[in-house]
Structure formats: C-alpha cells, structure tokens
Amino acid sequence: MPRKKLGKSPAPVDTAAAARAATPKEAQRPLAPSMHVTPPPNDAQTTPTFSPLIHKKLNPTTLGQVIEPLISRASASKRNFSRVSAASGESIRDAKAAKADLDSTDNQFQAIVFQAMLEEIDAGADIIEAELDITEAAIKLLVDEYNEGALDITSVAKEKEIMLLEKRARDLRSQLVVRRCQKSQMAGEVADKMVLDNSEAPLFVKDWSYIDLLISWYRAPANATLDIFRPRDPKAQDRFRATVFKAYGAKGRTSCCITGGLIDVAAAHIVPYNIGENNATYLFGESTHKDGHIMCPQNGLPMLKWLEEAFDKGRFTIIPGDNLDEWKVIVLDEELTKEIADDPIYKPIHGKALMFQADFRPARRYLYFAHIVTILRQQRYESTGWWKDMPPGIPEVWATPGEYLRKSALMVLARRVGHMAPKDAAELLGVSDDVGNEGPSRRARLFSDIISLSPGRGRELVTSEGSEDPFVSPGLSNPFSALQTSGDDDVNTEDEEDEEDEDGKEDGEEDKEDEEDED
C-alpha cells in the first residue's frame, strides 16, 4: 500500500500532555516554584486519544478487548503512585521534624528526601509507561482495523489519526526517557532545594510542576546530556566524514557509492548518530574500534546529500546483492519507481548495486540492523506480511541474526516496533518464535524508548508548526523499540566479523541501579 505525504494538521486533542512537556523558550535552568503540594503526573488520559469520529466507528467489543487490560494497568500504576507518595511524604515529614529538633543533620535529611523522590519519580514514570502502552496499542488497533476493512474511514482520516497518536506516543516516550535516565539528577535538585529552604512555606513533598520544569530543561538541546536530545557535534561529524572518505576513497575524491557522483557527497550514518555509543554497545556488543560503533568508518557510507536524507527517511533500504560481496538499493515505495512518480529520480537507483572505490566495506551488522529497522518502521503501518514481497538477497550474507544482534532483542524489536505477531516476527528474522517471550526488562524498555526517539529511518509525518518543544511538534522519527538481553544469547565481537583492532569506548546514559536487566 503506497504511503502518502500528509499535509498540515491541527494540534492534537491531548493539550494537557503537550502543555506539560512544553520546553521553555529560553534554554535556562528553571527557577524552583514556591514550595507547595501539586498533583502527581496523573493528568494523562487513560483512554486512547481517538477523535470522536474514529472512536464512534471502532468496534466497541474489539476496543474493549485490546484497550481495557491496558487501562487497568494504568489505573494500578496510579494507585501505586498514591501509595508511594503517601509513604514518601510521611518519611519526609518525619525527617523534617527530626531536623528541626536537631536530631539529624542536613546530610541525613537530604539523603531521606533524595530516596523518597527517587521512588516517586519511578512510580510516576510507571504511569507514563502505562499510558505509552495504551497509545501504542491504539495505533496497532487503528492500523489493523483499517487494513482489514473494518473501519469505514478515508485514508486521509486514518493517516491524520495515526499522526496524532504517534505525536502523543513521542511526547510520552521523551518524558519517560528523562524520568528513567535522569531521575537521580531530578531527585538531587529537589533534595538540595529542600535543604536550602528555611522558610515556613508548606512542606514540599511532591511539587510535580517543578519536576516537569526540570524535564523540559533536560530535553532542551542547549542543556541536554543524553545523546537523543543533544544536537550533533559539527566537529565530530567533520571527523567522521574525513574518516569515512579516507576509508572508502581511492586516490582522489570520494564518490557516492550509489550514483558515482562527486559533488555534494556526505558521509551517511548507517546506525543513526543519536542512538549514542552506550545504546550501540547494548545492541552490538563491545566495539574494538577506537571510535566505537557510531563514529567508526564501518558505520558510514559516502552518499549524495539527497540520498542520505532519503535513506534517513526510509525511502530505500540496502540489502545483499546478487554476489556475496555485493549490496544493492531497494526503493520501498513502488509508486516512487514508476515513470509518472512525483520523484522519478528514485527509479534509476532501484535495484542498483553499490559501487566502491576501494576494498573497504561497511559492517554487515550495521546494514542488517538498518534494514530490519526500516522494514519494521514501514510494517508498523502496513498490512500484515507486507515485507514478504521484499527481495531477500543472498541469505548467506546476512547469515544468522545472532551474529549481529541478540536474537531476543530482534524479536522484541519486531513485536514492539512493527507490531508483529511472534510467528511473523520469527519468520522475518529467521529465529524460533519462542525467542524473547520472557518479556522485556525495564532496561530493555528504556533502551527501546531511547532508540525510538533517535532521528533517522523515520516515518515522514508533518505536524502543526510553532511549538517550542522539538519533542512534541516535529515529524516522527525512528519508531523502533524495546531491546532485551538474554543470558544465553551471545553476540559475536567485531573481531569475528570485521578486522578492527582498537578498543572501543562506551558512554553511560542511565542511572547505576538500572544497569542490570530486570528479568
């Protein structure tokens, strides 16, 4: 089913969540509000944000079967938050009283507040995660019902509804990532404020307006410490470009590996830059290259800039060609390869073999991951089994997924991103359909959301303009998700695939207590 570019659309119905996550216009650290008790983050809706028209046309029985269990989970998360909030509030009150009676020091009081806020932030994140699951289920339900002919709406109405749901999912996901990854910083901010606050203002137990301000501040590009929110370093990109050109170039200028062109050639990342080295290590295992996975030349391809943009948007993928040492381009949208297409420039590259000036080649693991993500991203919105019409290339080149990624990670990826049933996911990946059935750990889900927010391989949807928050208003990118580690699921080192001889580096992105998988 061909995809259509969408026009502008009105702002989403869920204005509360968007307002809550809005980034301040000035990239400055927020001033703490006066110490008062505000409601916990429970204003998120516990039903899918379907428009009235769509909700009316959906089968009530199907809607209840798919969504009701998730709503129950969200309600349970809110009840748990209330319990955690009450317990932490009591511990803080006792600690404040002990401090006033000189029975404890500031450091002891600060430690109690810090732990209490960690528990509340975690409980609040569980609510956001439950809401995200509801929204993801709503997207799958809408796509399935439409593709099966059970939903009597136009394709434009369907795309508009998907856009609104995806926008909500992206907002929830970015909030969740900050809460999970930077909870220690937020809890520390609150603890410091309480220690320094000597006024007689009402006891500050859970000022969520301040927490939300901190979340917005951490998401602002100027302040971001997480790779997914941080803008690309121009100097690092220049170094990457020079490394890629040196590796792929022969004597003279480096040409585009698809067209052979010499003008306006860029170094395209195969695995997107904003995934970050820590997440790439989780995906592929330890790198032996001095620049890690993301910035090594094996993760790059010289392409004309317009082709780099098309690659990032998922217009085409790269698969094994007709020979063992060959790779070729496959344009995913058939409409783009027709003579009457709006962009006839895609027709000449469809099925075209990549051309290399030297013996250097990209790493198979990176190409395989990029290919799977691109297929899953499109499968998310297409009929079941859409991918089966894809030319397979030479299977021996892909070999088995376990050589590139943990098999359980790939299964969770297929099921959460492509909304695929276990049997279909196993068929796509060539693994047993019981792989990954143990369910993703918290760490796996966190990595899922980090990767989902990373630019590249994204569905091109146009949303309303004018928002100050780049994680609420822009078009979607990279909806690929949860990865999971299994103790018996080994990943080969790069020495077994590529000739790389230098140690890689890994950047930490999450709190220490989440470093181990919680199975």
For each residue, the residues with C-beta under 8 A, 3 or more apart:
1: 147 382 383 386
2: 333 334 335
3: 333 378 381
4: 155 156 159
5: 460 462
6: 9 156 159 160 163 461 462
7: 462
8: 462 463 464 465
9: 6 160 163 164 462 463 464
10: 464
11: 15 18 464
12: 15 18 49 164 167 168
13: 49 51 164
14: 17 18 45 49 168
15: 11 12 18 19
16: 19 20 43 44 45
17: 14 20 21 43 44 45 168 171 172
18: 11 12 14 15 21 22 171 467 469 472
19: 15 16 22
20: 16 17 41 43 175 212
21: 17 18 171 174 175 212 215 216 219 469 471 472
22: 18 19 216 467 468 469 472
23: 216 219 220 468 469 470 471 472
24: 27 28 30 213 216 217 220 468
25: 468
26:
27: 24 217 220 221 222 223
28: 24 217
29: 217 223
30: 24 210 213 214 216 217
31:
32: 35 189 193 207 210
33: 36 207 209 210 213
34: 201
35: 32 193 194 197 199 201 202 203 204 207
36: 33 201 202 204 207
37: 202 203 204 205 206 207
38: 206 207 208 209
39: 42 43 208
40: 81 82 85 120 124 127 206 208
41: 20 44 124 127 128 208 211 212
42: 39 78 81 127
43: 16 17 20 39
44: 16 17 41 127 128 131 172
45: 14 16 17 48 49 131
46: 71 74 75 131 134
47: 50 67 71 134
48: 45 67 134 135 137 138 141 165
49: 12 13 14 45 135 138 164 165 168
50: 47 54 55 58 138 142 161 165
51: 13 54 55 161 164
52: 55 56
53: 56 57 153 157
54: 50 51 57 58 142 151 153 157 161
55: 50 51 52 58 63
56: 52 53
57: 53 54 151 152 153
58: 50 54 55 62 63 141 142 145 151
59: 62 63 145 150
60: 63 64
61: 64 65
62: 58 59 65 66 141 145 150
63: 55 58 59 60 66 67 141
64: 60 61 67 68
65: 61 62 68
66: 62 63 70 137 140 141
67: 47 48 63 64 70 71 134 137 138 141
68: 64 65 71 72
69: 72 73
70: 66 67 73 74 130 133 134 137
71: 46 47 67 68 74 75 134
72: 68 69 75 76
73: 69 70 76 77 130 133
74: 46 70 71 77 78 127 130 131 133 134
75: 46 71 72 78 79
76: 72 73 79 80
77: 73 74 80 81 123 126 127 129 130
78: 42 74 75 81 82 127
79: 75 76 82 83
80: 76 77 83 84 123 126
81: 40 42 77 78 84 85 120 123 124 126 127
82: 40 78 79 85 86
83: 79 80 86 87
84: 80 81 87 88 119 120 122 123
85: 40 81 82 88 89 120 123 205 206
86: 82 83 89 90
87: 83 84 90 91 119
88: 84 85 91 92 116 117 119 120 205 206
89: 85 86 92 93 116 205 206
90: 86 87 93 94
91: 87 88 94 95 112 116
92: 88 89 95 96 112 113 116 194 203 205
93: 89 90 96 97 203 205
94: 90 91 97 98
95: 91 92 98 99 104 108 109 112 113
96: 92 93 99 100 109 203
97: 93 94 100 101
98: 94 95 101 103 104 108 109
99: 95 96 102 103 104 105 106 108 109
100: 96 97
101: 97 98
102: 99
103: 98 99
104: 95 98 99 108 109
105: 99 108 109
106: 99 109 110 195
107: 110 111
108: 95 98 99 104 105 111 112
109: 95 96 98 99 104 105 106 112 113 194 195
110: 106 107 113 114 191 192 194 195
111: 107 108 114 115 191
112: 91 92 95 108 109 115 116
113: 92 95 109 110 116 117 187 190 191 194 195
114: 110 111 117 118 187 188 190 191
115: 111 112 118 119 187
116: 88 89 91 92 112 113 119 120
117: 88 113 114 120 121 186 187 190 191 206
118: 114 115 121 122 183 184 187
119: 84 87 88 115 116 122 123
120: 40 81 84 85 88 116 117 123 124 206
121: 117 118 124 125 179 183 186 187 211
122: 84 118 119 125 126 179 183
123: 77 80 81 84 85 119 120 126 127
124: 40 41 81 120 121 127 128 179 208 211
125: 121 122 128 129 176 179 180 183
126: 77 80 81 122 123 129 130
127: 40 41 42 44 74 77 78 81 123 124 130 131
128: 41 44 124 125 131 132 172 175 176 179
129: 77 125 126 132 133 176 445
130: 70 73 74 77 126 127 133 134
131: 44 45 46 74 127 128 134 135 172
132: 128 129 135 136 169 172 173 176 449
133: 70 73 74 129 130 136 137
134: 46 47 48 67 70 71 74 130 131 137 138
135: 48 49 131 132 138 139 165 168 169 172
136: 132 133 139 140 169 416 419
137: 48 66 67 70 133 134 140 141
138: 48 49 50 67 134 135 141 142 165
139: 135 136 142 143 162 165 166 169 380 419
140: 66 136 137 143 144 419
141: 48 58 62 63 66 67 137 138 144 145
142: 50 54 58 138 139 145 146 151 158 161 162 165
143: 139 140 146 147 158 162 380 381 382 419
144: 140 141 147 148 384
145: 58 59 62 141 142 148 150 151
146: 142 143 149 150 151 153 158
147: 1 143 144 382 383 384
148: 144 145 151
149: 146
150: 59 62 145 146
151: 54 57 58 142 145 146 148 158
152: 57
153: 53 54 57 146 157 158 161
154: 157 158
155: 4 158 159
156: 4 6 159 160
157: 53 54 153 154 160 161
158: 142 143 146 151 153 154 155 161 162
159: 4 6 155 156 162 163 461
160: 6 9 156 157 163 164
161: 50 51 54 142 153 157 158 164 165
162: 139 142 143 158 159 165 166 381 461
163: 6 9 159 160 166 167 461 462 463 476
164: 9 12 13 49 51 160 161 167 168
165: 48 49 50 135 138 139 142 161 162 168 169
166: 139 162 163 169 170 459 461 476 479
167: 12 163 164 170 171 461 463 472 473 476
168: 12 14 17 49 135 164 165 171 172
169: 132 135 136 139 165 166 172 173 479
170: 166 167 173 174 452 453 471 472 476
171: 17 18 21 167 168 174 175 471 472
172: 17 44 128 131 132 135 168 169 175 176
173: 132 169 170 176 177 449 452 453
174: 21 170 171 177 178 219 229 453 471
175: 20 21 128 171 172 178 179 215
176: 125 128 129 132 172 173 179 180 449
177: 173 174 180 181 226 228 446 449 450 453
178: 174 175 181 182 215 218 219 226
179: 121 122 124 125 128 175 176 182 183 186 215
180: 125 176 177 183 442 446 449 510 511 514
181: 177 178 226 446 450 509 510 511
182: 178 179 185 186 218 225 226 511
183: 118 121 122 125 179 180 186 187 511
184: 118 187 188 511
185: 182 188 189 214 218
186: 117 121 179 182 183 189 190 211 214 215
187: 113 114 115 117 118 121 183 184 190 191
188: 114 184 185 191 192
189: 32 185 186 192 193 210 214
190: 113 114 117 186 187 193 194 204 207 210 211
191: 110 111 113 114 117 187 188 194 195
192: 110 188 189 195 196
193: 32 35 189 190 196 197 204 210
194: 35 92 109 110 113 190 191 197 204
195: 106 109 110 113 191 192
196: 192 193
197: 35 193 194 201 204
198:
199: 35
200:
201: 34 35 36 197 204
202: 35 36 37
203: 35 37 92 93 96
204: 35 36 37 190 193 194 197 201 207
205: 37 85 88 89 92 93
206: 37 38 40 85 88 89 117 120
207: 32 33 35 36 37 38 190 204 210 211
208: 38 39 40 41 124 211 212
209: 33 38 212 213
210: 30 32 33 189 190 193 207 213 214
211: 41 121 124 186 190 207 208 214 215
212: 20 21 41 208 209 215 216
213: 24 30 33 209 210 216 217
214: 30 185 186 189 210 211 217 218
215: 21 175 178 179 186 211 212 218 219
216: 21 22 23 24 30 212 213 219 220 469
217: 24 27 28 29 30 213 214 220 223
218: 178 182 185 214 215 223 224 225 226 229
219: 21 23 174 178 215 216 224 229 469 471
220: 23 24 27 216 217 223 224 229
221: 27 224 229 230 231 470
222: 27
223: 27 29 217 218 220
224: 218 219 220 221 229 230 231
225: 182 218 230
226: 177 178 181 182 218 229 230 276 450 509
227: 230 273 274 275 276 277 278 279 454 507 509
228: 177 274 275 276 450 453 454
229: 174 218 219 220 221 224 226 471
230: 221 224 225 226 227 274
231: 221 224
232: 236 237 273 274
233: 236 237
234: 237 238
235: 238 239
236: 232 233 239 240 295
237: 232 233 234 240 241 267 273
238: 234 235 241 242
239: 235 236 242 243 295
240: 236 237 243 244 267 269 291 295 300
241: 237 238 244 245 266 267
242: 238 239 245 246
243: 239 240 246 247 267 291 295 296 297 300
244: 240 241 247 248 254 267 297 300 301 302
245: 241 242 248 249 254 265 267 302
246: 242 243 249 297
247: 243 244 297 300 358 360
248: 244 245 254 257 297 300 301 302 356 357 358 360
249: 245 246 252 253 254 302 357 358
250: 357 358
251:
252: 249
253: 249 262
254: 244 245 248 249 262 265 302 357
255: 260 261 262 265 302 355 357
256: 259 260 261 262 265 302 303 304 307
257: 248 301 302 303 354 355 356
258: 303 304 307 329 349 352 354 355
259: 256 304 307 349
260: 255 256 355
261: 255 256 264 265 304
262: 253 254 255 256 265
263: 304
264: 261 304 305 306
265: 245 254 255 256 261 262 302 303 304 305
266: 241 302 303 304 305 308
267: 237 240 241 243 244 245 300 301 302
268: 300 301 302 303 307 308 311 312
269: 240 272 273 294 299 300 456
270: 299 300 301 362 363 366 367 369 370
271: 275 280 283 293 294 299 366 369 370
272: 269 275 312 454 455 456 457 478
273: 227 232 237 269 294 455 456
274: 227 228 230 232 453 454 455 456
275: 227 228 271 272 279 280 283 294 450 451 454
276: 226 227 228 279 280 294 450 454 507 509
277: 227 280 281 287 292 293 294 295 504 505 506 507
278: 227 281 282 506 507 508 509 510
279: 227 275 276 282 283 447 450 451 509
280: 271 275 276 277 283 284 287 292 293 294
281: 277 278 284 285 286 287 292 293 504 506
282: 278 279 447 483 485
283: 271 275 279 280 293 369 405 409 483
284: 280 281 287 293 365 369 404 405 491 494
285: 281 491 492 493 494
286: 281 493 504 506
287: 277 280 281 284 292 293 296 494 500 504 505
288: 493 494 495 500 501 502 503 504
289: 292 293 296 298 494 500 502 504
290: 502 503 504 505
291: 240 243 294 295 296 504 505
292: 277 280 281 287 289 295 296 504 505 506
293: 271 277 280 281 283 284 287 289 296 299 366 504
294: 269 271 273 275 276 277 280 291 299
295: 236 239 240 243 277 291 292 299
296: 243 287 289 291 292 293 299 300 363 500
297: 243 244 246 247 248 300 360
298: 289 361 362 363 366 498 500
299: 269 270 271 293 294 295 296 362 363 366
300: 240 243 244 247 248 267 268 269 270 296 297 362
301: 244 248 257 267 268 270 354 362
302: 244 245 248 249 254 255 256 257 265 266 267 268
303: 256 257 258 265 266 268 307 308 311
304: 256 258 259 261 263 264 265 266 307 308
305: 264 265 266 308 309
306: 264 309 310 345
307: 256 258 259 268 303 304 310 311 349
308: 266 268 303 304 305 311 312
309: 305 306 312 313
310: 306 307 313 315 316 346
311: 268 303 307 308 314 315 316
312: 268 272 308 309 455 456 457 458
313: 309 310 457 458 460
314: 311 317 332 374 377 378 457 458 459
315: 310 311 331 332 333 336 346
316: 310 311 329 330 331 332 346 349 350
317: 314 329 330 332 370 371 374 375
318: 327 328 329 330 354 367 370 371
319: 327 328 330 371 390 391 392 393
320: 324 326 327 328 393 394 395 397 398
321: 326 327 328 353 354 393 394
322: 326 328 353 394
323: 326 394
324: 320 394 396 397
325: 361
326: 320 321 322 323 353 354
327: 318 319 320 321 353 354 362 367
328: 318 319 320 321 322 351 352 353 354 393
329: 258 316 317 318 349 350 351 352 354
330: 316 317 318 319 350 351 390 391
331: 315 316 334 336 337 346 347 349 350
332: 314 315 316 317 374 378
333: 2 3 315 336 337 346
334: 2 331 337 338
335: 2 338 341
336: 315 331 333 341 342 343 346 347
337: 331 333 334 341 346 347 350
338: 334 335 341 347
339: 344 347
340:
341: 335 336 337 338 344 346 347
342: 336
343: 336 346
344: 339 341 347
345: 306 348 349
346: 310 315 316 331 333 336 337 341 343 349 350
347: 331 336 337 338 339 341 344 350
348: 345 352
349: 258 259 307 316 329 331 345 346 352
350: 316 329 330 331 337 346 347
351: 328 329 330
352: 258 328 329 348 349
353: 321 322 326 327 328
354: 257 258 301 318 321 326 327 328 329
355: 255 257 258 260
356: 248 257 359 360 361
357: 248 249 250 254 255
358: 247 248 249 250
359: 356
360: 247 248 297 356
361: 298 325 356
362: 270 298 299 300 301 327 366 367
363: 270 296 298 299 366 367 494 497 498
364: 367 368 397 398 399 404 497
365: 284 368 369 403 404 405 494 497
366: 270 271 293 298 299 362 363 369 370
367: 270 318 327 362 363 364 370 371
368: 364 365 371 372 398 401 404 405
369: 270 271 283 284 365 366 372 373 404 405
370: 270 271 317 318 366 367 373 374 457
371: 317 318 319 367 368 374 375
372: 368 369 375 376 410 413 414 428 429
373: 369 370 376 377 413 417 457 478 480
374: 314 317 332 370 371 377 378 457
375: 317 371 372 378 379 387 390 418 428
376: 372 373 379 380 413 414 417 418 420 480
377: 314 373 374 380 417 418 457 458 459 478 479 480
378: 3 314 332 374 375 381 382 386 387 459
379: 375 376 382 386 387 418 419 420
380: 139 143 376 377 417 418 419 459 479
381: 3 143 162 378 459
382: 1 143 147 378 379 386
383: 1 147 386
384: 144 147 420 421 424
385: 388 424
386: 1 378 379 382 383 389
387: 375 378 379 390 428
388: 385
389: 386
390: 319 330 375 387
391: 319 330
392: 319 395
393: 319 320 321 328 397 398
394: 320 321 322 323 324 397 398
395: 320 392 398 399 430
396: 324 399
397: 320 324 364 393 394
398: 320 364 368 393 394 395 401
399: 364 395 396 403
400: 403 430
401: 368 398 404 405 407 410 429 430 431
402: 405 406 407 431 489 490 491 492
403: 365 399 400 491 492 496 497
404: 284 364 365 368 369 401 491 492 497
405: 283 284 365 368 369 401 402 409 410 491
406: 402 409 410 483 484 485 486 489 490 491
407: 401 402 410 411 429 431 435 436 486 489
408: 411 412 435 436 438 484 485 486 489
409: 283 405 406 412 413 436 444 483 484 485 489
410: 372 401 405 406 407 413 414 425 429 431 435 436
411: 407 408 414 415 422 425 426 429 431 435 436
412: 408 409 415 416 436 440 444 448 481 482 483 484
413: 372 373 376 409 410 416 417 418 480 481 482 483
414: 372 376 410 411 417 418 420 424 425 428 429
415: 411 412 418 419 420 421 422 425 436
416: 136 412 413 419 440 448 481 482
417: 373 376 377 380 413 414 452 479 480 481
418: 375 376 377 379 380 413 414 415 425 428
419: 136 139 140 143 379 380 415 416
420: 376 379 384 414 415 424 425 428
421: 384 415 424 425
422: 411 415 425 426 433 434 437
423: 426 427 433
424: 384 385 414 420 421 427 428
425: 410 411 414 415 418 420 421 422 428 429 433
426: 411 422 423 429 430 431 432 433 435
427: 423 424 430
428: 372 375 387 414 418 420 424 425
429: 372 401 407 410 411 414 425 426
430: 395 400 401 426 427
431: 401 402 407 410 411 426 435
432: 426 435
433: 422 423 425 426
434: 422 437
435: 407 408 410 411 426 431 432 489
436: 407 408 409 410 411 412 415 484 486
437: 422 434
438: 408 484 486 519
439: 484
440: 412 416 444 445 448 482 483 484
441: 444 445 484 485 517 518 519
442: 180 445 446 514 518
443: 446 447 485 510 514 515 516 517 518
444: 409 412 440 441 447 448 482 483 484 485 517
445: 129 440 441 442 448 449 481 482
446: 177 180 181 442 443 449 450 510 514
447: 279 282 443 444 450 451 482 483
448: 412 416 440 444 445 451 452 480 481 482 483
449: 132 173 176 177 180 445 446 452 453 481 482
450: 177 181 226 228 275 276 279 446 447 453 454 509
451: 275 279 447 448 454 478 480 481 483
452: 170 173 417 448 449 478 479 480 481
453: 170 173 174 177 228 274 449 450 471 477 478
454: 227 228 272 274 275 276 450 451 477 478
455: 272 273 274 312 458 477 478
456: 269 272 273 274 312 477 478
457: 272 312 313 314 370 373 374 377 477 478 480
458: 312 313 314 377 455 475 476 477 478 479
459: 166 314 377 378 380 381 475 476 477 479
460: 5 313 475 476
461: 6 159 162 163 166 167 475 476
462: 5 6 7 8 9 163 475
463: 8 9 163 167 473 474 475
464: 8 9 10 11 467 473
465: 8 473
466: 473
467: 18 22 464 470 472 473
468: 22 23 24 25
469: 18 21 22 23 216 219 472 473
470: 23 221 467 473 474
471: 21 23 170 171 174 219 229 453 474
472: 18 21 22 23 167 170 171 467 469
473: 167 463 464 465 466 467 469 470
474: 463 470 471 477
475: 458 459 460 461 462 463
476: 163 166 167 170 458 459 460 461 479
477: 453 454 455 456 457 458 459 474
478: 272 373 377 451 452 453 454 455 456 457 458
479: 166 169 377 380 417 452 458 459 476
480: 373 376 377 413 417 448 451 452 457
481: 412 413 416 417 445 448 449 451 452
482: 412 413 416 440 444 445 447 448 449
483: 282 283 406 409 412 413 440 444 447 448 451
484: 406 408 409 412 436 438 439 440 441 444 517
485: 282 406 408 409 441 443 444 489 517
486: 406 407 408 436 438 489
487:
488:
489: 402 406 407 408 409 435 485 486
490: 402 406
491: 284 285 402 403 404 405 406
492: 285 402 403 404 496 497
493: 285 286 288 496 497
494: 284 285 287 288 289 363 365 497 498 500
495: 288 498 499 500
496: 403 492 493
497: 363 364 365 403 404 492 493 494
498: 298 363 494 495
499: 495
500: 287 288 289 296 298 494 495
501: 288
502: 288 289 290
503: 288 290
504: 277 281 286 287 288 289 290 291 292 293
505: 277 287 290 291 292
506: 277 278 281 286 292
507: 227 276 277 278
508: 278
509: 181 226 227 276 278 279 450
510: 180 181 278 443 446 514 515
511: 180 181 182 183 184 514 515
512: 515
513:
514: 180 442 443 446 510 511
515: 443 510 511 512
516: 443
517: 441 443 444 484 485
518: 441 442 443
519: 438 441
